[in-house]
């Protein structure tokens, strides 16, 4: 078995990290079996913070990353990093985010951190199974599954059971919580009811907006079926629970002049896919925004407001919000389902751009803009300009001894085991594009800085118990991204600075658990607190 030690260095090629091959002389099965004290699953920003902080505490660390890239969304397309309240952000995240890097610079900074601490990364491998003894994870088995040329994850593995990683403590920093789920730890996804945790904002909502567009293949005939991109879902009454997940998308980087990488239509482009939008343009569809009063979507072009949309954020403001509901199967889906959804998002963007360029119904200003745009070079060149990370706003959520809820956000709680702060408002995106009374509607989605005028300015604590499973389920796992929280709380927690903070705290605690040979639930919180304060982590709300 190959033992990872602190003297190993990452292989660098320019600013990109290549997949590290572990070739320890004299080791048996050296390409199949890896051993470290701490294994971090996911090399997004949270995972890198977790790995670096564990290494700083003296633990040997290895990172598993299913893609070929570092940083996740921090380096994968975010136009800027949402801090929430700046006074809530501390630790190692603060100086990194203060640099306000572009995507490539974030990836380079993360690569430099890993090189500095001699932390190896196994790229293009994803968890297939988890081997446990009682409540202890002994190892994880990985499939080799390289993404395609556009960064989309593979539906099927190229080599099954390609590697096995053994560790004393595991940290699942993935956006999806795949290691957590395979370890048998309790989790949920979707929206809880208002009654579940006594949250006034929880559950199904009124439509965010309703468009005066006939949703049926044959106008007026519900028996003819729904137009493409509409979801056949029955909505719960307001406040009811469901398994819908707020919309995903990509954060594209585009230009409308100068050197551009081409944005070509998909091979199977079919203009009939966009009939819903054609009808909206043709009819100059009126919009009822309802009580949410949030204005999103391609239909803004129907109302003559397209002049306010620049090329730099074309996809975000115009295109990404229009495919809601297609990702409902993603959080708990298998790898093939996820690959289909991911590729569907890419095809939607490419197909919609072609539709805007060519369809007679498209307003002239929007068509002119669509004809100009191309991908910005120098950002995602190795994928032809396509972002390598789908913006998974929320997937699974662990169910642990402490569930962060709206009550925490409102300042009604004061947990004594804080490991970091969060401060963003409730930030939801619509959950489905569906039919209401014979018209096209967006289900839910709103933004509220509801608590920012309170004394604590919307800043609240994330307790240690929220990143550790229940002790009778697993004793050597941390989950700092798919943290134990209600859906409403997760709409606020889900910001990259928060996940970086929680990752760093998890890494320190993991090293302590290894050193003291303790279940993660028994780590000395007073000692952890002091170590976090020494890292300039902010643990208390302002008064």
C-alpha positions as CSV (number, residue, x, y, z in Angstrom):
1,X,0.0,0.0,0.0
2,X,1.4,3.4,-1.0
3,X,1.8,5.8,1.9
4,X,1.4,9.5,1.2
5,X,4.0,11.6,3.0
6,X,4.6,15.3,3.4
7,X,7.6,15.3,1.0
8,X,5.6,14.4,-2.1
9,X,5.0,17.2,-4.6
10,X,2.3,17.9,-7.1
11,X,3.1,17.7,-10.8
12,X,2.6,21.1,-12.4
13,X,2.2,22.1,-16.0
14,X,2.0,25.8,-16.5
15,X,-0.9,26.8,-14.2
16,X,-2.7,23.5,-14.5
17,X,-2.3,20.5,-12.2
18,X,-1.9,17.1,-13.8
19,X,-3.3,14.0,-12.3
20,X,-0.8,12.8,-9.7
21,X,0.4,9.2,-10.1
22,X,1.5,7.6,-6.9
23,X,4.5,5.5,-7.7
24,X,6.3,4.7,-4.4
25,X,9.2,2.3,-5.1
26,X,8.8,-1.0,-3.4
27,X,5.1,-0.6,-2.7
28,X,2.7,-3.4,-3.8
29,X,-0.4,-2.5,-5.8
30,X,1.0,1.0,-5.9
31,X,-1.5,2.4,-8.4
32,X,-4.5,0.9,-6.8
33,X,-4.2,1.5,-3.1
34,X,-3.4,4.8,-1.3
35,X,-3.2,5.5,2.4
36,X,-3.2,8.8,4.3
37,X,-4.3,10.1,7.7
38,X,-6.9,12.4,6.2
39,X,-8.7,12.0,2.9
40,X,-10.6,15.0,1.4
41,X,-13.2,14.2,-1.2
42,X,-13.6,17.2,-3.5
43,X,-11.0,19.8,-4.5
44,X,-13.3,22.7,-4.6
45,X,-12.5,25.7,-2.4
46,X,-13.8,24.1,0.7
47,X,-11.9,20.9,0.0
48,X,-8.6,22.8,-0.5
49,X,-9.1,24.7,2.7
50,X,-9.8,21.4,4.5
51,X,-6.7,19.7,3.1
52,X,-4.4,22.6,3.8
53,X,-5.6,23.2,7.4
54,X,-5.2,19.4,8.1
55,X,-1.7,19.4,6.6
56,X,-0.7,22.5,8.6
57,X,-1.7,20.6,11.8
58,X,0.7,17.8,10.8
59,X,-1.6,15.2,9.2
60,X,-0.8,13.5,5.9
61,X,-3.5,14.3,3.4
62,X,-4.7,13.3,0.0
63,X,-7.5,14.9,-2.1
64,X,-9.8,13.1,-4.5
65,X,-11.2,15.3,-7.3
66,X,-13.7,13.8,-9.8
67,X,-12.9,16.5,-12.4
68,X,-9.5,17.7,-13.8
69,X,-9.7,21.1,-12.1
70,X,-9.3,22.8,-8.7
71,X,-11.6,25.2,-7.0
72,X,-15.1,24.2,-7.9
73,X,-17.2,27.3,-8.5
74,X,-14.4,29.5,-7.0
75,X,-12.4,29.3,-10.2
76,X,-15.3,27.7,-12.2
77,X,-17.3,30.7,-13.3
78,X,-18.5,32.9,-10.4
79,X,-18.3,36.5,-11.6
80,X,-17.6,37.6,-8.1
81,X,-17.7,35.9,-4.7
82,X,-20.7,36.6,-2.6
83,X,-19.4,37.5,0.9
84,X,-22.7,38.3,2.6
85,X,-21.5,40.5,5.5
86,X,-17.8,40.9,5.2
87,X,-17.3,41.0,9.0
88,X,-18.5,37.3,9.1
89,X,-15.6,36.1,6.9
90,X,-12.3,35.2,8.6
91,X,-9.7,32.5,8.6
92,X,-7.6,31.7,5.6
93,X,-10.6,32.4,3.3
94,X,-10.4,36.1,4.0
95,X,-7.0,36.9,2.5
96,X,-7.6,34.6,-0.5
97,X,-11.0,36.2,-1.3
98,X,-9.7,39.7,-0.7
99,X,-7.4,39.3,-3.7
100,X,-10.6,39.2,-5.9
101,X,-8.9,36.9,-8.5
102,X,-10.3,35.9,-11.8
103,X,-11.1,32.2,-12.3
104,X,-7.7,31.2,-13.6
105,X,-5.9,33.1,-10.8
106,X,-8.0,31.3,-8.1
107,X,-7.0,28.0,-9.6
108,X,-3.4,29.0,-9.6
109,X,-3.6,30.2,-6.0
110,X,-5.1,26.9,-4.9
111,X,-2.5,24.9,-6.8
112,X,0.3,26.9,-5.1
113,X,-1.2,26.2,-1.7
114,X,-1.3,22.5,-2.4
115,X,2.2,22.5,-3.7
116,X,3.4,24.5,-0.6
117,X,2.0,21.8,1.7
118,X,2.9,18.8,-0.6
119,X,-0.7,17.6,-0.8
120,X,-1.3,15.2,-3.7
121,X,-4.5,15.2,-5.7
122,X,-6.0,12.2,-7.5
123,X,-7.9,13.6,-10.4
124,X,-10.7,12.1,-12.6
125,X,-11.7,9.6,-9.9
126,X,-15.0,9.5,-8.1
127,X,-16.3,7.5,-5.2
128,X,-18.0,4.2,-6.1
129,X,-18.4,2.6,-2.7
130,X,-17.4,3.0,1.0
131,X,-16.0,0.2,3.2
132,X,-17.0,0.4,6.8
133,X,-16.5,-1.4,10.0
134,X,-19.3,-0.5,12.4
135,X,-19.4,3.3,12.5
136,X,-15.8,3.7,11.1
137,X,-15.1,4.3,7.4
138,X,-12.0,2.2,6.6
139,X,-11.6,3.0,2.9
140,X,-13.3,4.2,-0.2
141,X,-13.2,2.7,-3.7
142,X,-12.8,5.0,-6.6
143,X,-13.8,4.6,-10.3
144,X,-11.7,6.2,-13.0
145,X,-14.2,8.4,-14.9
146,X,-12.6,11.3,-16.9
147,X,-14.9,14.1,-17.9
148,X,-15.5,14.8,-21.6
149,X,-13.8,17.5,-23.6
150,X,-16.3,20.0,-22.5
151,X,-15.9,19.2,-18.8
152,X,-19.1,17.2,-18.5
153,X,-18.8,14.2,-16.1
154,X,-18.9,10.8,-17.6
155,X,-22.1,8.7,-17.4
156,X,-20.0,5.5,-17.1
157,X,-16.6,4.9,-15.5
158,X,-13.7,4.0,-17.8
159,X,-12.2,1.8,-15.1
160,X,-14.2,0.5,-12.2
161,X,-12.5,0.1,-8.8
162,X,-9.4,1.7,-10.1
163,X,-8.1,2.8,-6.7
164,X,-8.8,2.4,-3.1
165,X,-8.0,5.1,-0.5
166,X,-7.7,4.3,3.2
167,X,-7.6,7.0,5.8
168,X,-8.3,7.6,9.5
169,X,-10.6,10.5,8.9
170,X,-12.6,11.5,5.7
171,X,-13.9,14.9,4.8
172,X,-16.6,15.0,2.2
173,X,-16.4,18.5,0.6
174,X,-18.3,17.6,-2.6
175,X,-21.3,19.7,-3.6
176,X,-23.3,16.5,-3.8
177,X,-22.4,14.7,-0.6
178,X,-21.6,11.5,-2.5
179,X,-19.2,10.1,0.1
180,X,-21.6,10.9,2.9
181,X,-24.5,9.2,1.2
182,X,-22.5,6.0,0.4
183,X,-21.3,5.9,4.0
184,X,-24.9,5.5,5.1
185,X,-25.2,8.8,6.9
186,X,-28.7,10.3,7.1
187,X,-29.5,13.1,4.6
188,X,-32.3,14.8,2.8
189,X,-32.9,17.0,-0.2
190,X,-35.7,19.2,-1.5
191,X,-37.9,21.6,0.6
192,X,-39.2,20.9,4.1
193,X,-42.6,22.0,5.0
194,X,-43.1,25.1,7.2
195,X,-44.1,22.8,10.1
196,X,-40.9,20.7,9.9
197,X,-38.7,23.2,11.7
198,X,-41.2,26.0,12.3
199,X,-39.9,28.1,9.4
200,X,-42.2,30.7,8.0
201,X,-40.3,30.8,4.7
202,X,-40.2,27.1,4.1
203,X,-42.1,24.9,1.7
204,X,-43.7,25.4,-1.7
205,X,-44.4,29.0,-2.7
206,X,-46.6,31.0,-5.0
207,X,-45.4,31.4,-8.5
208,X,-42.6,33.8,-8.9
209,X,-43.9,34.9,-12.2
210,X,-46.6,33.8,-14.7
211,X,-46.1,34.3,-18.5
212,X,-49.0,34.7,-20.9
213,X,-47.8,31.8,-23.0
214,X,-49.8,28.8,-24.0
215,X,-47.9,25.8,-22.6
216,X,-49.4,23.0,-24.9
217,X,-48.0,21.5,-28.1
218,X,-51.3,22.3,-29.7
219,X,-52.4,25.6,-28.3
220,X,-55.4,25.3,-26.0
221,X,-55.3,21.5,-26.0
222,X,-54.0,20.1,-22.8
223,X,-54.2,16.6,-24.2
224,X,-51.6,17.4,-26.8
225,X,-48.8,17.4,-24.2
226,X,-46.5,20.1,-22.8
227,X,-44.0,22.1,-24.8
228,X,-40.3,21.2,-24.3
229,X,-38.7,22.4,-21.1
230,X,-41.9,22.4,-19.2
231,X,-42.1,20.1,-16.2
232,X,-45.2,18.0,-15.6
233,X,-45.2,18.5,-11.8
234,X,-48.1,18.9,-9.3
235,X,-47.3,21.6,-6.9
236,X,-47.9,21.3,-3.2
237,X,-50.0,23.9,-1.4
238,X,-48.0,26.8,-0.1
239,X,-45.8,25.7,2.7
240,X,-45.9,22.1,1.8
241,X,-42.8,19.8,1.4
242,X,-41.5,18.5,-1.9
243,X,-38.4,17.2,-3.5
244,X,-37.8,20.0,-6.0
245,X,-34.3,21.7,-6.0
246,X,-33.6,25.3,-7.0
247,X,-32.2,25.8,-10.5
248,X,-28.7,25.0,-11.5
249,X,-26.8,26.5,-14.4
250,X,-23.4,27.7,-15.5
251,X,-21.6,31.0,-15.0
252,X,-20.4,31.7,-18.5
253,X,-17.6,34.0,-19.5
254,X,-18.4,35.7,-22.8
255,X,-17.3,38.6,-25.0
256,X,-19.0,40.4,-27.9
257,X,-15.9,41.8,-29.6
258,X,-12.2,40.9,-29.9
259,X,-10.8,37.4,-30.0
260,X,-13.5,34.9,-28.9
261,X,-13.8,31.1,-28.8
262,X,-16.8,30.0,-30.8
263,X,-20.1,29.0,-29.3
264,X,-21.4,26.5,-31.7
265,X,-24.9,24.8,-31.7
266,X,-25.2,21.2,-30.4
267,X,-25.0,18.5,-33.0
268,X,-28.7,17.6,-32.5
269,X,-29.9,21.2,-32.5
270,X,-33.7,21.4,-33.0
271,X,-35.4,24.8,-33.1
272,X,-38.7,23.2,-32.0
273,X,-37.1,22.7,-28.6
274,X,-37.5,26.5,-28.0
275,X,-41.1,26.8,-29.1
276,X,-42.0,28.2,-25.6
277,X,-39.7,31.1,-26.2
278,X,-40.8,31.6,-29.7
279,X,-44.4,32.1,-28.6
280,X,-43.2,34.5,-25.9
281,X,-41.4,36.7,-28.5
282,X,-44.2,36.5,-31.0
283,X,-46.9,37.4,-28.5
284,X,-44.8,39.9,-26.6
285,X,-45.9,37.9,-23.6
286,X,-47.2,39.8,-20.6
287,X,-45.7,38.9,-17.2
288,X,-47.4,38.7,-13.9
289,X,-44.6,38.8,-11.3
290,X,-46.9,38.0,-8.4
291,X,-45.9,38.8,-4.9
292,X,-42.2,37.8,-5.4
293,X,-41.5,40.8,-7.6
294,X,-38.3,39.3,-9.0
295,X,-37.7,39.7,-12.7
296,X,-35.6,37.0,-14.4
297,X,-35.6,35.0,-17.6
298,X,-35.4,35.3,-21.3
299,X,-38.9,36.8,-21.3
300,X,-37.5,40.1,-20.1
301,X,-36.6,40.5,-23.8
302,X,-40.3,40.2,-24.7
303,X,-41.0,43.3,-22.6
304,X,-38.5,45.5,-24.3
305,X,-35.9,45.4,-21.4
306,X,-33.2,43.6,-23.4
307,X,-31.2,46.8,-23.6
308,X,-30.3,46.3,-19.9
309,X,-28.6,43.0,-20.5
310,X,-24.9,43.1,-21.4
311,X,-22.9,40.4,-23.2
312,X,-20.8,39.7,-20.1
313,X,-23.7,38.3,-18.2
314,X,-26.0,37.3,-21.0
315,X,-26.3,33.7,-19.9
316,X,-26.9,34.5,-16.3
317,X,-29.5,37.2,-16.9
318,X,-31.2,35.7,-20.0
319,X,-30.5,32.0,-20.4
320,X,-29.6,30.2,-17.3
321,X,-32.8,30.9,-15.4
322,X,-35.1,29.5,-18.2
323,X,-34.4,25.8,-17.7
324,X,-35.5,25.4,-14.1
325,X,-36.8,22.1,-13.0
326,X,-34.6,20.0,-15.3
327,X,-32.2,19.3,-12.4
328,X,-34.7,17.9,-9.9
329,X,-33.2,14.4,-10.3
330,X,-29.7,15.6,-9.7
331,X,-29.2,15.6,-5.9
332,X,-29.9,11.9,-5.3
333,X,-29.3,10.8,-8.9
334,X,-26.7,8.3,-10.1
335,X,-23.7,9.3,-12.2
336,X,-25.5,8.7,-15.5
337,X,-28.5,10.9,-14.4
338,X,-26.1,13.6,-13.3
339,X,-24.2,13.4,-16.6
340,X,-27.4,13.7,-18.6
341,X,-28.6,16.8,-16.6
342,X,-25.1,18.4,-16.9
343,X,-25.0,17.8,-20.6
344,X,-28.5,19.0,-21.0
345,X,-27.5,22.4,-19.4
346,X,-24.7,22.7,-21.9
347,X,-26.9,21.8,-24.8
348,X,-29.5,24.3,-23.6
349,X,-27.1,27.1,-23.7
350,X,-25.6,26.2,-27.1
351,X,-29.1,25.6,-28.5
352,X,-30.6,28.7,-27.1
353,X,-27.8,30.8,-28.5
354,X,-28.4,29.3,-31.9
355,X,-32.1,30.0,-31.6
356,X,-31.5,33.6,-30.7
357,X,-29.2,34.0,-33.6
358,X,-31.5,32.5,-36.2
359,X,-35.2,32.5,-35.3
360,X,-37.3,35.2,-37.0
361,X,-39.3,35.7,-33.7
362,X,-36.2,37.0,-31.8
363,X,-36.1,40.8,-31.3
364,X,-33.5,42.5,-33.4
365,X,-31.3,43.8,-30.5
366,X,-31.2,40.4,-28.8
367,X,-30.4,38.7,-32.1
368,X,-27.6,41.2,-32.8
369,X,-26.1,40.5,-29.4
370,X,-26.4,36.7,-29.8
371,X,-24.6,36.9,-33.1
372,X,-21.7,38.7,-31.5
373,X,-21.0,36.7,-28.5
374,X,-18.3,34.0,-28.0
375,X,-16.5,32.5,-25.1
376,X,-13.8,34.6,-23.5
377,X,-10.4,33.1,-24.1
378,X,-7.9,32.4,-21.3
379,X,-10.6,31.2,-18.8
380,X,-11.6,27.7,-19.8
381,X,-9.5,27.1,-22.9
382,X,-9.0,23.4,-22.2
383,X,-12.8,22.9,-22.5
384,X,-13.3,25.1,-25.4
385,X,-14.7,27.9,-23.3
386,X,-17.2,25.9,-21.4
387,X,-17.1,26.2,-17.6
388,X,-15.9,23.0,-16.0
389,X,-18.2,23.3,-12.9
390,X,-22.0,23.1,-13.0
391,X,-23.4,25.6,-10.4
392,X,-24.9,23.1,-8.0
393,X,-26.6,25.6,-5.6
394,X,-27.8,22.9,-3.3
395,X,-28.0,19.1,-3.4
396,X,-28.1,16.7,-0.4
397,X,-28.1,18.0,3.1
398,X,-26.9,15.9,6.1
399,X,-29.3,15.3,9.0
400,X,-27.3,15.4,12.1
401,X,-27.6,16.2,15.8
402,X,-27.9,19.9,15.0
403,X,-29.9,21.2,12.0
404,X,-29.3,24.9,11.2
405,X,-32.6,26.5,10.4
406,X,-34.3,29.9,9.9
407,X,-34.2,30.3,13.7
408,X,-30.4,30.5,13.6
409,X,-30.6,33.0,10.8
410,X,-33.0,35.1,12.9
411,X,-30.6,35.2,15.9
412,X,-32.9,33.1,18.0
413,X,-30.2,30.5,18.8
414,X,-26.7,30.8,20.3
415,X,-24.8,27.4,19.9
416,X,-21.7,27.2,22.0
417,X,-19.7,25.1,19.5
418,X,-19.4,27.7,16.7
419,X,-16.8,26.9,14.0
420,X,-17.6,29.8,11.7
421,X,-20.2,32.3,10.7
422,X,-22.6,32.8,7.8
423,X,-24.5,35.9,6.9
424,X,-26.2,35.8,3.5
425,X,-29.9,36.3,3.1
426,X,-32.4,33.7,1.8
427,X,-31.4,33.4,-1.8
428,X,-33.6,31.0,-3.8
429,X,-33.8,30.3,-7.5
430,X,-37.0,28.9,-9.1
431,X,-37.7,25.2,-8.9
432,X,-39.6,24.4,-12.0
433,X,-41.1,25.8,-15.2
434,X,-44.6,24.4,-15.2
435,X,-48.3,25.1,-16.0
436,X,-50.6,27.3,-13.9
437,X,-54.1,27.9,-15.2
438,X,-53.1,27.3,-18.8
439,X,-50.0,29.6,-18.7
440,X,-46.3,29.1,-18.2
441,X,-45.1,29.8,-14.6
442,X,-41.9,29.7,-12.6
443,X,-42.4,28.0,-9.2
444,X,-41.0,29.9,-6.3
445,X,-37.6,31.6,-6.0
446,X,-37.0,34.8,-4.1
447,X,-34.3,36.8,-2.3
448,X,-34.6,38.3,1.1
449,X,-32.1,40.0,3.4
450,X,-34.8,39.6,6.1
451,X,-32.6,39.7,9.1
452,X,-29.9,42.2,8.2
453,X,-31.5,45.1,10.1
454,X,-31.5,43.1,13.3
455,X,-28.8,43.7,15.9
456,X,-26.7,40.7,14.7
457,X,-26.9,42.1,11.1
458,X,-27.9,38.7,9.7
459,X,-24.7,37.0,10.9
460,X,-25.2,33.7,12.6
461,X,-23.2,30.7,13.9
462,X,-22.6,27.3,12.3
463,X,-22.0,24.8,15.1
464,X,-19.5,22.0,15.0
465,X,-22.4,19.5,15.4
466,X,-23.7,20.6,12.0
467,X,-20.7,19.2,10.1
468,X,-20.4,15.9,12.0
469,X,-22.8,13.0,11.6
470,X,-24.7,11.5,14.5
471,X,-22.2,9.3,16.4
472,X,-24.2,6.1,16.0
473,X,-24.0,6.6,12.2
474,X,-20.3,7.5,11.5
475,X,-17.4,8.5,13.7
476,X,-14.7,9.5,11.3
477,X,-16.4,11.8,8.7
478,X,-16.9,15.5,8.3
479,X,-19.4,17.1,6.0
480,X,-18.7,20.9,5.7
481,X,-20.5,21.5,2.4
482,X,-23.7,19.4,2.5
483,X,-23.9,20.6,6.1
484,X,-26.8,19.6,8.4
485,X,-29.3,22.4,7.6
486,X,-32.8,23.0,6.5
487,X,-33.4,24.0,2.9
488,X,-34.1,27.6,3.9
489,X,-30.9,27.8,5.9
490,X,-28.9,26.2,3.1
491,X,-30.1,29.0,0.7
492,X,-27.9,31.3,2.9
493,X,-25.1,28.9,3.9
494,X,-24.4,27.9,0.3
495,X,-21.9,30.7,-0.4
496,X,-18.3,29.8,-1.2
497,X,-16.8,31.9,1.7
498,X,-18.9,29.9,4.1
499,X,-17.9,26.6,2.7
500,X,-14.3,27.6,2.7
501,X,-14.6,28.6,6.4
502,X,-16.3,25.3,7.3
503,X,-13.7,23.3,5.2
504,X,-10.9,24.9,7.1
505,X,-12.5,24.2,10.5
506,X,-13.2,20.6,9.5
507,X,-9.5,20.1,8.4
508,X,-8.2,21.3,11.8
509,X,-10.7,19.1,13.6
510,X,-9.8,16.1,11.5
511,X,-6.1,16.4,12.4
512,X,-7.1,16.7,16.0
513,X,-9.2,13.5,15.8
514,X,-6.3,11.7,14.1
515,X,-3.8,12.8,16.7
516,X,-6.0,12.1,19.7
517,X,-7.5,8.9,18.2
518,X,-11.0,10.1,18.9
519,X,-14.4,9.9,17.2
520,X,-15.0,13.2,15.4
521,X,-17.9,13.9,17.8
522,X,-15.5,13.8,20.8
523,X,-12.9,16.3,19.5
524,X,-12.2,18.8,22.3
525,X,-14.2,21.9,21.2
526,X,-12.3,24.2,23.5
527,X,-9.1,23.2,21.9
528,X,-10.6,23.4,18.4
529,X,-11.9,26.9,19.2
530,X,-8.5,28.1,20.2
531,X,-6.8,26.7,17.1
532,X,-9.5,28.4,14.9
533,X,-9.0,31.7,16.7
534,X,-5.3,31.4,16.1
535,X,-6.2,31.2,12.3
536,X,-8.2,34.4,12.7
537,X,-11.5,32.5,12.2
538,X,-14.5,34.5,13.3
539,X,-16.7,32.6,15.7
540,X,-19.0,35.1,17.4
541,X,-21.7,37.3,16.1
542,X,-21.3,41.1,16.4
543,X,-23.0,42.7,19.3
